[in-house]
Structures are given as structure tokens and as C-alpha cells.
Amino acid sequence: MKITLSLCSSALLCLTLASCGEGDTQSSAPPPQTPPPTMKVTKAVSLITIEWFSPSITAAPGASILIDGEVAASGDVDLSEGEVLLASGELDSNTNTLTADHVEVSHPVDGPLDEVDLLHGKLVVLGQTVVVEGRTVIDGGDLAGYKAGDRLTISGHPSASGQVVATHIKPSPHTGDFLAAGLISSVNESLHQFTLGSLVVNYGAAVLKNFDNAAPAAGSRVRVKGTRTASATTLMATSVERVSQSLQGASSAIVSLGGVVTSATSPAVIEVDGYPVTLSSAAEASCTALPGSNARVIVSGLLQAGSVVTADSFCFDDLAQVETGLKISGPIDAVDSAFGAVSVLGFAIQSSLTTHLVDQAGSTIPFASLKAGDFVTASGSGGPAEGVLLTWRTERMVSPASASVEALWGEGMRMADPDVFVVGRAIAIDAHTTFTGFGVPMTPEIFFGDRQNWGITGVRMCPPNFTFSVDHRPDGSLVATAVTITRNWDSC
């Protein structure tokens, strides 16, 4: 089994690079080789979301594998992008490989699709509100392909507000009882009901597991299986299992948690996906702002007694260093406070509860501080509806630059002479548009023709990043004043 895993405080810096030298070409005997370094093995625990840049781990012989609380074989684990894993085992620091003796997968919800809000990137699945982010992987590539009643499996993270932060949405392979997991937000013992986010659960006839004769309580992590009729709003639980909020691992094991802050009782005491974390003074100084509830973060540190992680490193997991994807820069035209969205250059910039909003110094700011006229740069991915950018990071600029749209060829961008379309919104190219970064003098005719004529090595294999400086006309249209290639590789 091969599982990808992030084991350090910055996901983009987790990649391990190996270097090698060329052999001696002279006839003299080569110098003696330096013996390989002794393998250093330490205990490690990591909560990760599989992404393309993550290092890999392997399962040790006889490793315990749990999927939604059920014992499973290693081949049953879905290793596609967006899946969330909790793994513990031995870390080889030379190869940055974790040999896992325990792997656990837990899905927040598996049930019927109730509602879809394409414009604002939200679903309701089994009564649970599910937030779609810019990084969410959607099987089939388009939420519009799903309809009410379809049974879906959601991978993701719980949040302080009770909503599920989706990392992967796919058709469910299951039949029978539906599934919901997360943190209990409130309990009504007299009615034998509790809530998981927006889902109401009736546990009156359920088998209770791991409660030690206690009743379900607010703040507990639970896994619920049950039934629901088509018109009902309450899940009738057949079983409710209390799930441990302690990390499985040896004391002083290296820990890396990539998830969502589900509680922030003080600036230095938080929970990530329900697991307790204490930020050390070093961790508090590692970022410009400490995390509040619902922030997406990566923390690393050591596992202490009581399964509390003492973190010596912390950062917001807002993909700030990712150079691919989409960026929209320009003044805010309008603010939609009800849905956490702003309009920029005619694009709908949709925030989620985990979007990192910052000022130019990198300090976190509230959404309510954004106003019409502010110049912002929003980074993210194309949303479920045309003209929508689901942003993972929005930066308010003190010194605004020119209005621009940055896109990677094929990632939310397509060309149809005389327009370039970015997430469905047209940017016109005309005779006044200038071109920079091409290997030959460029005209619109060449630009919209065979890209092999652009004078760029490997352009078919390696799609370039473009920045379109734009003029936002009074009629709402966008016209490119300049097209600049910002990055291209000779090989991929």
C-alpha cells in the first residue's frame, strides 16, 4: 500500500530532494565513497489530506487499518487526492518515509444529497452543511452533475461552526445505513437528540458504544449510523459510537496535524479536527497571527502525556506558496455579507469558512472589514458555477497594482478567438494588446493559432502561466491590455 503524507509544518516544503554526482571520467581510481548515513528512525503521528506534492508512506506488515470504525484491508483504502488519513508509525528521517502500523480513515458524512448551491459552493448532504473549497476534489469534476437523492461520500474536516469542510466529494459505494461523524454541538437529553452541525440525530433507540454508561455530551466526537426517510429532517440512529479524541502514538512522537481549528479556547490552546494542541512560544512566534476557530492550519510538534500535542511550529494552510491556480486582482465592486462573497472585475470571489483573509503585512483580518473600493488579490480555484472563484486566500493590498487575472493554461482557462475565458468569464484580446515572455514577436493571430509557434520550448508538454492585465470597461467587459507568460518549464 502506498499512501501520501505530509510530515512537516509547511506542506509545500515537505518534498524531499535527493542530489547525486556524476562519476569520475579520468582513469585514476575514484576517491572512496562516503558511507550512507545511518538511518534515524523516530515515532511519528500525522493527520494529512492527500495532495499531489505530499511525500509517501507505507503500511507495515500487520498494520491495523480502520475505515469508519470498521477493520479493513490495506487495499480498501482510497488513496486518491483529497482523502484524509490519520497514520502513526516509524519515521525514517533520511527518506522522510513513515512506515505506518496504524492507519485510520473517517468520513464526516455518507448519505443522500439534499440541496446544492452552486453559486456559493455549498451542499447539504444528509442534513449536514458541506462547504466546497477551492481545493476540494470533485469526482466527475462538476457538482452540477449530481442531483438531489444521489448518495455521496464526503471526505474532509469538522469545523468549529459545525459545517463539514469537504476535501473530496464522490458517489458513495455503500448501501444500508447512512453515516455521519463529527463533534456534538448540542444535546437534548429529554428528547434523546443531539446535533452534529446542522444534522439532528435521535439516539433513543440506538446502541451506544464506548460511552461507559454516560449519555452523549456536547463536544464529544461521535460516529453515527442510522436511517432517514425521504421527507424527514432527523436521522434515526441505529448506533452511536464515541470516538477517541486522543491520538494513537508513543509519548514524544513527532506529530503533524493538517486540519481545521475546531476550538480556540485561548490564543495558545486550540483543537485541530478535535485533537488538543498547545502552541509553544516558538510556535506563537512562527506566524503573523495565531489561529482562530475554523482556520485551516498545519501544526507540528511532540505528543505529550494525555495525547496533547505541544506544537513548536504552526502556519496557516492557505496554499500561499502555490504558484499554479487562479488569481484575481482588482478593486472590490460590491460586498455580499450574507454569503461571504465579493465582486472583483465581474468575478464572484467566494470565501469559505476556512478562507484566510489577510492584509498586506500578512495579518488576519475579518471579512466584515472588506469594503467596496478595496484592492484585493484572491487566490483559489474555479467554483461550481461560471465566473466564480473559490478563494483559499484573499489579500487586501495597501498599495494596489494594476487589475489582472492570472491563470494556468487548462486550469480554469480556455481560448476561443478573440477571447480568453477564465472560469467562464471572457477577456478580449485585440490589436492593442501587448505580449511579453514569448519567444517570437506576438500577434493575436499567432496567439490564437498553434502554440508551437510561440517560440517556447516544451509548451505542449508544459502549459504556461499567464497574467492578463485588464481594463474593466463601463459595460462590464474585460479587455486585456497586456498578456505576460509568468512561468513555463522545458519539461514536466
N, C-alpha and C positions, 0 to 999 in steps of 0.2 A: 504494500500500500504506500502511496506517495501523497503526502498532504503538505500544502504550502503553509508557511508560518512566519509571522513577523516577530522578531525577538529583541528589538531594541526600541529606544524611545522615539525615533523618527522613522516612519515606515519606509520613506524613500532612501534612507541611509542604511537599510538593513541588508542590501545586496552585498555579498562578499566577493571581492575582486581578486583573482589569482593572477600572479605575474610569472613569466618564465623567460629564461635567457636562451640565446642561440648558442649552439655548440662551437668549440674552438676549431677553426678551419686550418690551423697550422699543424705540422707533422709532430710537433713536440707533444709529450704526454699532457693531457689536460690536468689542471690542478685538482686536488682531492675535493670531492663534493662534500658540502656541509650536510651532516645527517639531518633528517627531518625532525622538526620539533616534537617533543613528547606530547602525546595527546592529553589535553587537560579536560577532564570531564567533571561537570558540576550538575547539580539538580536544578530543574527549571520547570516553571509553570507558565502557560501562555494562553490568553484568550485572543483569538485573531479572527479576522474576516479574510477569506482567501482572495487575494488580488494578484494581478499579473507580475508584480515586482517582488513578491514575497519569497524568501528562501524556503527550502523544503524540509520536511521531517519524515521519518519512517516509523512504523509501528514495530515494537519489539515482539519477538515470538511470545505468544500467550497474552498479549496486551488486552486489557479489558476495553470493550467498545460498547458504548451506550448511545442509543438513538431514541430520544424522547422517553427516557427511562427504561427502555427495553434492551436486553442484551442482544447484540448484533455482531455479524462478522465484518471483518475489515472491508471486504468487497461491497458491503451495503452502504458505506459512507459516500455521500455525494461530494466529490472533490471539485465541482465546478466553481467558477468565480462567483463570489457573493455569499458562499456558505460560511457559517460561523462555527468555529470549533474551540473547545477548551481541551488542552492537552497538557500532560505532565510527564516528565521522564528525565533522561540524562542528556545534557547539552555538551557537545564537543565544540569547544571554543575555537579550535583551529579551522573547522569546516562550517561552523555555525549551523550544525545539524542536530536536531533533537530526536533522540530515539525514545518514542513515547511508550510508556507502559499503561497509560490511561488516556482515552480519547472520548469526549462526550459532545454530542450534538443535541441541541434543544431548540425546537421550533416554537416561536411565540403563538402561532395560530395555524390551524389547518381546518378549513371549513368553507362554507358557501360564500360566494361574493354577493354582498347585499347592494352596494352602491359604488359608482365610480365618478369621481370629479376630475376629469382630465385636465381642465384649465389650471387647477390648483394642486395637482399631484397628490390626491388623497383617495383612499379606498376605505370601504367598510367591509370587513370580512368577519363573518360570524359575530356581528355586533361590535367588533373591535375596529377602532380607527387606525388605519395603517398609512404612514407617511412615506411617500416616494421621494427619494433624494436624487440629486444629480448622478450619484454613483450607483444607484440601485440597478441591479441586473434584472432584466425582464425577459423571460423566455418568450420567444416569438418577436421580441423587440418592440412591442407596441401594446399598451394597455387597452387600446380600443378594440383589440381582438378578443378580449374577454367580455363575457356578458353575465348579467345577474343570474345567480344559480350555479355558475361554474364553481367547482370545488378547487381551492387553491392552497398550496403550501407556502407559507411566508417564513423566510429566514431573516433574522435581524436582531435588534436590541430592544430591551424595555426602555422606558423613559420616565422621568420624574412626573410628567404630566399624564402618564398612563397610555399614551399613544405608542404604537409599535413603529420603530424606525426600520423600514424594510431595507435589506441588503440584497435579497434575491426573491423574486416572485415567479412561481412556476405552477403548472397544473399539478394537482395532488394525485399521487398514485394510490391513495387509500380509499377504502370504503368503511362503513360502520361508524362508530362513534367519532364525533368531531373532537378537536384538541385545542386547548388554549393554555398558555403558560405565561407567568409573569408575577408581578408583585401586587398583592391585595391592597387596594386603595381604601376600602371601607367595608365594614361588616354590619349587618343587621341580624343579630342572633335570634330575635323573636320570630323573624320570618325565615330563618335559615338561609340567608342570602349574603353574598358578598360581591364586590365589583372588581373586575380586572380592567382597568382603564374604563372604557365605555361599555364593557360586557357585564351584564347581570347574570350571576350564577346562583342557582338554587341547589343547595347541598343537602337538603333534608333527607333524601333517600340515598345519598352517596356513601360509598365505602371510603372512610378516612384512613389514610396511610401516613405513618411517621408523625402523628400528632401527639402521641403519648397521652391520650385521653383529654387533650386540650382541644378547644374549639379553634377554627380558623381565626386569625387575627390580622389586623392591618399591618402592612409591612412585610408579611411573610411571603416567601417565594413559593408558588404552588404550580402544579401541573394538573389540569382538569380534563377529564374525558366525559363526554355526555352527548345528549341528543337535543334537537330543537326542531319543532315543526316549522313549516314554511312561513306561517304568519306570526309566530311567537317572537318575543323580544328577549326571552330568558332562556339560558342554557340549563337544562335539567341534568345535573351532574350524576354520572354513574360511579365515578371515583374522583377523589381529590387527594393528591399526594403532596405532602410538604417536602420541598426540595431544599437541600442544604445550601446555605449561603456561605459555607466555608470552602475555601479552595483546597483541593486534594493535592498534597505535596509535602515534602520534608521541610522542617523548620530551616530557615535561612536559604531556602531555594530561591534562585533568581526568578522574578516574576515580571511578565509583560502583559498588560491588560489594554486592549484596544476596544473601546466601547463607548457607552453614553453615561454621563453622570446622572444617576437616579436619585441621589440625595446629596445635599451640601449643607450639613448642619453647622459648619463653620468654614472659614476660608481654607483651613488646612485639614479638615476632616470631611471626606466625601465617600460616596459609594459609586463604583463603576459597574454597571449591569447588576447592581445589588451586592457587590463584593466590597467590604470595607477597606478603605485606603487612607492612610495618614501621610500627608505631604511633609517631608522634612524641610528644613530651612534651605537646603540646596535645591530642592525641587521648587520651592516657592520662588526662588530667585531665577529659575531657568526660563521663565516666560514673562511677558509683559503684563499679564493679568492672570489671576487664579480662576479656575473653572467654576461656573455656576451650574445650577440644575439644567439638564438637557444638553450640555456641551458635549460634543464628540471629542474624545481625548485618547492619548496614549500615555500610560504611566509605566514606569519600570522601577523595580526596587527589590526588596527581600521580603520573603514570607516570614512573619513573626508568630509567636505564640498566639493562639486564638484566631489564627488564619487572617490576621490583619496585615495588609501589605504596607510596609514603610517605604514610600516612594522617594527615590533620590533624583528622579528625572520625570518631567512632565511636559507635554506640549499639546496644543490643540491639533486635532487630526482634521485639518481643513484643506488638505491637499495643496497648501500654498506653494509648494515647490514643483508641482506638476506643470509641465510646460505644454502638454497637449490639452485638448479640450477646447472650450469656448470661453472668450472673454468679451464682455460688452462694456465700453467706457463712454460715459457721456453724462449730461445733466439729467436729473430726475424731472420728468414731466408731470407725474402725478403719483400719489401715495394711496394705496389701498390698505388701510389699517386693519380692516376686518379679516383679510386673508394674508397679511404679511407680505404684500407684493408692491413693487414699484414699477413704473413705466419709464424706460430709458430708450431713446431712439425708436420708439414704437414697439420695442420688445417688452414682454411682460417678464419681469425679473422676480421669480417666485422663491421666497425664503421658506425653509422648513424650520422645525423647532431646533435643529442642530446647526443651522447655518451660523457661521462665525462672522459677525459684523464687527468691523474694526475701523479705527481712524488711521490716518496716515502714519502715526507712530506705532501702530500695531496693537493699541489698547482696545479692549472690547467696549462696544457702545450698544445701547438699546435700539431696537427697531424704531421706537417712538421718536428717537432723535433725528431720524431722516425726514427731510422736507423737500418740497419742490424747489429746484434750482441747485441743490447739492450735486456736486460732480462725484460720481462713483465709478468704480471698476468692479464688475461682478464676474466671478469665475464659476463655471459649472458645466452642465451638460444639457442637451436639448430635452425639453419636457414632453409629456404625452400629447400635448396639443401644439399646433404650429405657432411659431412666434413666441414660445415660452422657453425661458432659460431657468432650469432648476439650479439655484446657486448654492455652493457649499461655502463660499467666502465672498463677502462684499466689503470693499474698502472705500471709505469716504475720503476723498482727496482734498487737501488744503490748497494745493497749487495744481489746478486742473490742467490736463494735457488736452490735445485735440480729441474730438469724438472719434471712436474707432471700434471696429469689430474684428476680433482675432478668431480664426478657425483653422482646424486641421482638415485637409482635403479628405473627404469621405466621412468625417466625423461631424455630422450635422450640416455639412456643406455640399452643395452640388452646383453645377454650372449649366446655364441654358442661355446662350447668346440672345440678347445683350446683357443678361442679368446673372449675378451670382446669388444663390439662395442659401441663407444661413438659418437653420431651424425653420425653414419655410418662408422667411422674410426676404424680399428681393432687395438687392443692392445693384444699382445700374452702373455699368461700365460704358463710358462714352469717349469721344475723341479727345477730351480734355484730361482724362485720367492718366496719371504718370505711373511708371513701373520701375521698381528698384529690386535688385537682387537676382535678376535674370542674367543668363549668360550671353544673350543677344539683345540688340535693340528691339523693344517690345511694342506691339500694336494690339488693339483689341482683336483684330483678325487672327493674329498668331496666338494670342492668349486663349481664345476660344477654340483654336484648332488642336492639332496633335501636340500634346505636351512634350513629346520627344524633341520638338523644335524650340524648346525654351532655352536650350544651351545649359542644362543642369544634368550632371551625371546621376544616373540611377533614379530619375524622377518617377519612372513607372513602379519601381520597387519601393521607393521611399517617398510617400506623399509629403509635400512640404506644408509648413505652417504659413498662413497668410495673415497679414494685418491690413485691413481696409480702412484707411482714413476716409471719413464720410461727411457729407453735407446733408443735414436733416432739413429737407425742404419744407416750406409752409404747408404744402398739401399732404405732408406726412411721409413722402417718399424719401428713399436714401439713394444718394449718388456718390460713387467712390471718387474722391479727388486723387487718391494715390493707392497703389497696390504694392505691398512690400513682402518679399519672402523673408520670414524671420528665422527659419531653420529648415535644413534638409540634410539627410545623411547620404553618403555614397553607397552605403549598403545597410540593410536592416537585419 
